[in-house]
Amino acid sequence: MSKEENIKNAEVTEVPRSEEITFKPSIIGAAIIVLYLIVSMSIAIFFLGEKLHVTMLSAFGVCLLVLTIEKCPWKKIEEAILYGGKLVIPTVLILYCIGCLMGSWIASGTVPMIIFWGLKVINPSIFLVTACFACIITSMATGSSWSTIGTVGVALMGVGMGLGINPAMTAGAIVSGAAFGDKMSPLSDTTNLAPAVAEADLFDHIKAMVYTAGPGIAIAMIAFLIMGINSKGNVNNETVKQILTSLDEKFNLNIITLIPPILVLVLAAKKKPAFPTLLISTAVAALIAIFLQGESLKSIASIMEGGFVSDTGFYDIDKLLSRGGLLNMNYTASLGVIVMVYGGVLEKLGVLEVCLDRIKILTKTVGSLVCTTVVSEILLNMITASQYMTIILGGRLFVPEYKKKDMLPQTLSRTLEDSGTVTSLIIPWNLCGAFAASTLGVGCLAFLPFAVFNWSVPLIAIAYGFAGKFQWKTGEIPSSKTYRKVETANADNVNV
């Protein structure tokens, strides 16, 4: 036997390395991991005062224990942890950047300026509608619900407080508008991620979302108008006057203070990346704070690191404006590290795949397929605490099922966003929900009833599924991408 043959035989009979061994947990083990997370988080929220970090860490520990008992090689667990760590790094950087941005926008007078003119101009009866619309425009322009909530959202909370509007209502309007704008913006990461996972075209995807998100935001606007009309009698004109006076005395409310948000909108319109856009706006706001508001280089650096401290004399205004800063993002960032690593382990080691495979038996009709997709995405948002993992895992799981039913790719990508993107903002331990709650100062469960858009869109998607509305099959409507090739000449003759 030749030397080359000996080497070839040795390669064939070589024992696989530990990292190459395929591992998949049992359905019992996967169920224990998932059920422990849901039950423990429910206990933490309703009985322990939202001790999310410790609870999430305990869920992670139970997950590792179950995987170890099921003979999962530790090498594979380490690889899964590193995978989750890689996913969380960009998110944490964005969070810290938003913290600096919030501090600099307050110190520069940008946020006080918006609050000042919001109190002077906006009628209380249409405030909630106005707040929602302002967040829609900002979120569509920037492609980021986080940036919208952390900047314009904070200012609108101050306006709502001055007008006597229930803070939970204001937060609900902000979250609804930010979510809708994020969904419909071609600059949004989730709006690009969903069609990529579902193998759809971006603009076909956005067009398809109009049919569910459109009615959802219309319902929300009507609800906000009704809420606003019922709340219009709660304004204390003397309090508003005192707030305006204190803001005017504390800050130089010059039109120059509006440059940072205008800069964000302009750079976003030019399709510049979010991270450098936020950094540039932060730097410009810092310069305005120094030259217009009288801050020193040392003080603005301290504000960007530890947050702005307001001393207007009004408790509610001071509480609202005393925020921002890189270090004040540590609550959300540290939770993000835990949940993203946890989610990475669940994804890479097949825990979610085992659970979700059992759900496929519920996808016999188009209606049940859409309903199962929506419910699965909401559960994934609760389990992984990450909208990105939710969209990716759900998309990977259901692509074959939508192919079997000859559906267009945008029907899947739309459903992923109708459930995965919008509900992430109303789940307390989800990274998006935790950020919104900590930034706006209102708990997720408090603003949940008023985040009308976020809970109505999944219901609309399910209703459309069972009614067979806008559930297009290949050839039924023009589409840039399809799951199977279709002859152009015969496309119009294809029936549902």
C-alpha positions in Angstrom: 0.0 0.0 0.0 1.4 3.4 -1.0 2.1 6.2 1.4 -0.7 8.3 -0.1 -3.2 5.5 0.4 -2.2 5.1 4.1 -2.8 8.8 4.7 -6.1 8.7 2.9 -7.3 5.7 5.0 -6.1 7.5 8.2 -8.2 10.5 7.3 -11.3 8.4 6.7 -11.0 6.5 10.0 -10.0 9.6 12.1 -12.2 10.1 15.1 -14.2 13.3 14.9 -13.1 16.1 17.2 -15.4 17.1 20.0 -16.4 20.4 18.3 -17.5 18.4 15.2 -19.9 16.2 17.2 -23.5 17.0 16.4 -25.5 17.8 19.5 -29.3 18.2 19.9 -31.0 18.2 23.3 -34.0 16.0 24.1 -37.5 17.6 23.9 -37.8 17.2 27.7 -34.5 19.0 28.3 -35.4 21.8 25.9 -38.8 22.2 27.5 -37.3 22.5 31.0 -35.0 25.2 29.8 -37.7 27.2 28.1 -40.3 26.8 30.8 -37.9 27.8 33.6 -37.2 31.0 31.8 -40.8 31.9 31.3 -41.9 31.0 34.8 -38.9 32.6 36.5 -39.3 35.8 34.6 -43.0 35.9 35.4 -42.2 35.5 39.1 -39.5 38.2 38.9 -41.8 40.7 37.3 -45.0 40.2 39.3 -43.6 39.2 42.7 -39.9 40.3 43.0 -40.0 43.8 41.6 -38.4 43.0 38.2 -35.1 41.6 39.3 -34.4 40.8 35.7 -30.6 40.4 35.7 -30.4 37.9 38.5 -33.4 36.0 37.2 -31.9 35.9 33.7 -28.6 34.7 35.0 -30.3 31.9 37.0 -32.1 30.9 33.8 -28.7 30.8 32.0 -27.4 28.6 34.8 -30.3 26.2 34.5 -29.7 26.1 30.8 -26.1 25.1 31.2 -26.9 22.5 33.9 -29.5 20.8 31.6 -27.2 20.8 28.6 -24.4 19.4 30.7 -26.6 16.6 32.0 -27.6 15.8 28.4 -23.9 15.3 27.6 -23.3 18.4 25.6 -19.6 18.9 25.1 -18.4 21.9 27.0 -16.4 23.0 24.0 -19.6 23.5 22.1 -21.2 25.4 24.9 -18.1 27.8 24.9 -18.5 28.3 21.2 -22.2 29.1 21.6 -21.3 31.6 24.4 -18.8 33.3 22.1 -21.3 33.4 19.3 -23.8 35.2 21.5 -21.0 37.6 22.7 -20.2 38.6 19.1 -23.9 39.4 18.5 -24.1 41.7 21.5 -21.1 43.9 20.9 -22.7 46.2 18.2 -25.8 46.5 20.4 -23.9 47.5 23.5 -21.9 50.1 21.5 -25.1 51.6 20.1 -26.6 51.7 23.7 -23.5 53.6 25.1 -23.6 56.0 22.1 -27.3 56.7 22.8 -26.4 57.4 26.4 -23.8 60.0 25.4 -26.3 61.4 22.9 -29.0 61.8 25.5 -26.7 63.6 27.9 -25.3 66.0 25.3 -28.8 66.7 23.8 -30.1 67.7 27.3 -27.0 69.8 28.1 -27.1 71.6 24.7 -30.7 72.6 25.3 -32.1 70.4 22.5 -34.4 68.4 24.6 -35.5 71.4 26.8 -36.1 73.4 23.5 -38.5 70.7 22.3 -40.2 70.5 25.7 -40.5 74.3 25.8 -42.2 74.7 22.4 -44.2 71.6 22.8 -45.8 73.0 25.9 -46.4 76.4 24.1 -47.8 75.1 20.8 -49.3 71.6 21.2 -53.0 71.3 22.2 -53.4 68.7 24.9 -56.3 67.0 23.1 -54.1 66.1 20.1 -50.8 65.7 22.0 -50.8 61.9 21.9 -51.5 61.9 18.1 -48.8 64.6 17.7 -46.3 62.6 19.8 -47.0 59.4 17.8 -46.6 61.2 14.5 -43.4 62.9 15.6 -41.9 59.6 16.5 -43.0 58.0 13.2 -41.2 60.7 11.2 -38.0 60.5 13.3 -38.0 56.7 13.3 -38.5 56.5 9.6 -35.8 59.0 8.9 -33.2 57.4 11.2 -34.3 53.8 10.9 -34.0 53.3 14.6 -36.7 53.1 17.3 -34.0 53.2 20.0 -32.6 56.5 18.8 -36.1 57.9 18.5 -37.2 56.8 22.0 -33.9 58.1 23.6 -34.1 61.6 22.1 -37.4 62.8 20.8 -39.2 60.4 23.1 -37.6 61.8 26.2 -38.6 65.3 25.2 -42.1 64.3 24.5 -42.4 62.7 28.0 -41.6 66.1 29.4 -44.2 67.8 27.2 -46.8 65.2 28.2 -46.0 65.7 31.9 -46.4 69.4 31.6 -49.8 69.0 29.8 -51.0 66.7 32.5 -51.1 63.6 30.3 -50.8 60.1 31.9 -47.1 59.2 31.4 -48.1 55.6 30.5 -50.3 57.0 27.6 -47.4 59.2 26.4 -45.0 56.3 26.5 -47.5 54.2 24.6 -47.8 56.8 21.9 -44.0 57.1 21.6 -43.4 53.4 21.4 -46.2 53.0 18.9 -44.8 55.7 16.6 -41.2 54.5 17.0 -42.2 50.9 16.1 -44.2 51.9 13.1 -41.5 54.2 11.7 -38.8 51.6 12.3 -40.8 48.9 10.5 -41.5 51.1 7.4 -37.9 52.6 7.1 -35.6 51.0 4.5 -32.8 52.2 6.8 -33.9 50.0 9.7 -31.8 46.9 10.5 -34.8 44.7 11.2 -36.6 45.9 8.1 -33.5 44.7 6.1 -33.0 41.6 8.2 -36.6 40.1 7.9 -36.6 40.0 4.0 -33.0 38.7 4.0 -34.0 35.8 6.2 -37.2 35.1 4.4 -35.5 35.5 0.9 -37.7 38.4 0.0 -37.0 41.7 -1.8 -36.7 44.7 0.6 -39.2 47.0 -1.2 -41.7 44.1 -1.8 -41.4 43.5 2.0 -42.1 47.2 2.8 -45.1 47.3 0.4 -46.5 44.1 2.0 -46.2 45.6 5.5 -48.5 48.5 4.5 -51.5 46.1 4.6 -51.0 45.2 8.3 -49.0 48.2 9.7 -51.3 50.7 8.0 -54.5 49.6 9.7 -52.5 49.1 12.9 -51.3 52.7 13.1 -54.7 54.0 12.0 -56.3 52.2 14.9 -53.6 53.5 17.2 -54.1 57.2 16.1 -57.9 57.0 16.6 -57.3 55.5 20.1 -54.8 58.3 20.9 -57.2 61.0 19.7 -59.9 59.6 22.0 -57.5 59.3 24.9 -56.3 62.9 24.3 -59.8 64.3 24.2 -60.7 62.6 27.5 -57.4 64.0 29.0 -57.6 67.6 27.8 -59.1 68.9 31.1 -56.1 67.9 33.2 -53.8 70.8 32.3 -52.7 73.2 35.1 -51.9 76.4 33.2 -50.0 77.8 36.2 -47.7 74.8 36.4 -47.1 75.0 32.6 -46.2 78.6 32.9 -43.7 77.9 35.8 -42.1 75.1 33.8 -41.7 77.4 30.8 -40.2 80.1 32.9 -37.7 77.7 34.6 -36.6 76.2 31.3 -36.1 79.6 29.8 -34.0 80.7 32.8 -31.9 77.6 32.9 -31.2 77.2 29.2 -30.5 79.4 26.3 -33.3 78.3 24.1 -31.8 79.3 20.7 -32.8 77.8 17.4 -29.2 76.6 17.2 -30.1 73.9 19.7 -32.1 72.2 17.0 -29.1 71.5 14.9 -28.3 68.1 16.5 -31.7 66.5 15.6 -31.7 68.1 12.1 -28.2 66.7 11.6 -29.4 63.2 12.4 -32.3 63.5 10.0 -30.1 64.9 7.2 -27.4 62.2 7.6 -30.1 59.5 7.8 -31.6 60.8 4.6 -28.2 60.4 3.0 -28.2 56.8 4.2 -25.2 57.2 6.5 -24.7 54.4 9.1 -26.4 54.9 12.4 -23.3 54.6 14.7 -21.3 57.4 13.1 -24.4 59.5 12.7 -25.1 59.3 16.4 -21.5 60.1 17.2 -21.5 63.2 15.0 -24.8 64.5 16.5 -23.3 63.9 20.0 -20.2 65.9 19.2 -22.1 68.8 17.7 -24.5 68.9 20.7 -21.4 68.9 23.0 -20.0 71.9 21.2 -23.4 73.7 21.5 -23.5 73.0 25.2 -20.0 74.5 25.6 -20.4 77.6 23.5 -24.1 78.3 24.0 -25.0 76.9 27.4 -21.8 77.7 29.1 -20.6 74.2 29.9 -16.9 73.6 30.2 -15.1 70.8 28.4 -14.7 69.0 31.7 -18.4 69.3 32.6 -19.7 68.1 29.2 -17.4 65.1 29.4 -18.8 64.3 32.8 -22.3 64.7 31.5 -21.7 62.4 28.5 -20.2 59.8 30.9 -22.4 60.0 33.9 -25.5 61.9 32.7 -27.0 65.4 33.0 -28.3 66.6 36.4 -31.1 69.1 36.3 -31.9 71.7 39.0 -34.8 73.7 37.6 -36.7 73.4 40.9 -39.5 71.3 39.5 -39.3 67.7 40.7 -40.9 66.1 37.6 -38.9 68.2 35.1 -35.6 67.6 37.1 -36.4 63.8 37.2 -37.0 63.8 33.5 -33.9 65.8 32.5 -31.6 64.1 35.0 -30.7 61.2 32.7 -28.4 60.1 29.8 -24.8 59.3 30.1 -22.8 56.3 29.0 -22.7 54.8 32.5 -26.5 55.0 32.9 -26.8 52.6 30.0 -25.2 49.8 32.0 -28.5 48.5 33.3 -29.7 47.8 29.8 -26.3 46.9 28.4 -25.5 44.4 31.1 -29.0 42.8 30.7 -28.3 42.7 26.9 -25.0 40.8 27.5 -26.8 38.1 29.5 -29.8 37.7 27.2 -27.8 37.7 24.0 -25.3 35.1 25.2 -28.2 33.1 26.6 -30.1 33.3 23.3 -26.9 32.4 21.4 -26.6 29.2 23.4 -30.3 28.3 22.8 -29.8 28.9 19.0 -26.5 27.2 18.4 -27.1 24.1 20.5 -30.5 23.4 19.0 -32.7 24.1 22.1 -35.1 26.3 20.2 -35.1 24.1 17.1 -36.2 21.1 19.1 -39.1 23.1 20.6 -40.2 24.7 17.4 -40.1 21.6 15.3 -43.0 20.3 17.4 -45.0 23.4 16.4 -44.9 22.6 12.6 -47.8 20.2 12.9 -50.0 23.2 13.4 -49.3 24.7 10.0 -51.7 22.7 7.8 -53.6 25.7 6.4 -52.5 29.2 5.5 -54.4 30.7 8.4 -52.9 28.3 10.9 -49.4 28.8 9.4 -49.6 32.6 9.9 -51.1 32.2 13.4 -48.3 29.7 14.3 -45.7 32.1 12.9 -47.0 35.0 15.0 -47.3 33.0 18.2 -43.8 31.5 17.7 -42.2 34.9 17.1 -43.8 36.3 20.3 -42.6 33.2 22.3 -39.1 33.6 20.7 -39.1 37.3 21.8 -39.9 36.1 25.3 -37.3 33.3 25.3 -34.3 34.9 23.5 -35.1 38.5 24.6 -33.7 39.6 21.3 -35.7 40.7 18.2 -32.8 39.9 15.9 -32.6 36.2 17.1 -36.4 36.1 17.0 -36.5 37.1 13.3 -33.6 34.9 12.3 -34.8 31.7 14.1 -38.4 32.2 13.1 -37.5 32.9 9.5 -35.2 29.9 9.2 -37.9 27.6 10.8 -40.8 28.7 8.6 -39.3 29.3 5.2 -39.8 25.6 4.2 -43.4 25.8 5.3 -44.2 28.9 3.2 -42.4 27.3 0.3 -44.6 24.2 0.6 -47.7 26.4 0.4 -46.2 28.3 -2.6 -46.5 31.6 -0.7 -44.5 34.7 -1.8 -41.5 35.5 0.4 -42.8 38.9 1.5 -45.8 37.2 3.3 -43.3 35.5 5.6 -41.0 38.5 6.0 -44.0 40.7 6.8 -45.3 38.3 9.4 -41.9 38.1 11.1 -42.0 41.9 11.6 -45.7 42.0 12.5 -44.9 39.8 15.5 -41.1 39.7 16.1 -40.3 43.4 15.7 -43.3 45.1 17.3 -43.7 43.0 20.3 -40.1 43.3 21.4 -40.8 46.7 22.8 -43.6 45.5 25.1 -41.8 42.5 26.8 -40.1 43.7 30.0 -37.0 41.5 29.8 -36.6 41.8 26.1 -33.6 44.1 25.3 -35.9 46.6 23.4 -38.5 46.6 26.2 -35.9 47.1 28.9 -34.4 50.0 27.0 -37.8 51.7 26.4 -38.9 51.3 30.0 -35.6 52.6 31.5 -35.3 55.5 29.0 -38.9 56.7 29.3 -39.2 56.0 33.0 -42.4 53.9 32.6 -42.6 50.2 33.0 -43.5 48.0 30.0 -46.6 46.6 31.7 -47.7 50.1 32.5 -47.6 51.4 28.9 -48.6 48.1 27.3 -52.3 48.9 27.2 -51.5 52.2 25.5 -49.0 50.8 23.0 -51.9 50.1 20.7 -49.9 49.6 17.5 -47.6 47.1 19.1 -50.4 44.7 20.2 -52.9 45.3 17.4 -50.7 44.5 14.5 -50.1 40.8 15.5 -53.9 40.4 15.8 -54.4 42.0 12.4 -51.8 39.6 10.9 -53.6 36.6 12.4 -57.0 37.8 11.2 -55.7 38.3 7.7 -54.2 34.8 7.8 -57.5 33.0 8.6 -59.5 35.3 6.3 -57.0 34.6 3.4 -56.5 38.3 2.9 -53.1 39.5 1.4 -51.6 36.0 1.7 -50.3 36.0 -1.8 -49.1 32.9 -3.6 -46.5 32.7 -6.4 -47.7 34.6 -9.5 -50.7 36.2 -7.9 -49.1 39.7 -7.7 -45.8 41.0 -9.3 -42.9 40.1 -7.0 -39.1 40.6 -7.5 -38.4 37.4 -5.7 -40.3 34.1 -5.4 -39.6 30.7 -3.9 -40.0 29.0 -7.3 -39.6 30.2 -10.8 -42.7 31.4 -12.6 -43.2 32.2 -16.2 -44.0 35.9 -16.7 -46.5 35.2 -19.4 -48.5 32.9 -17.2 -48.1 34.8 -14.0 -51.5 36.4 -14.2 -53.2 33.1 -14.7 -52.0 31.6 -11.4 -54.8 31.4 -8.8 -54.5 31.3 -5.0 
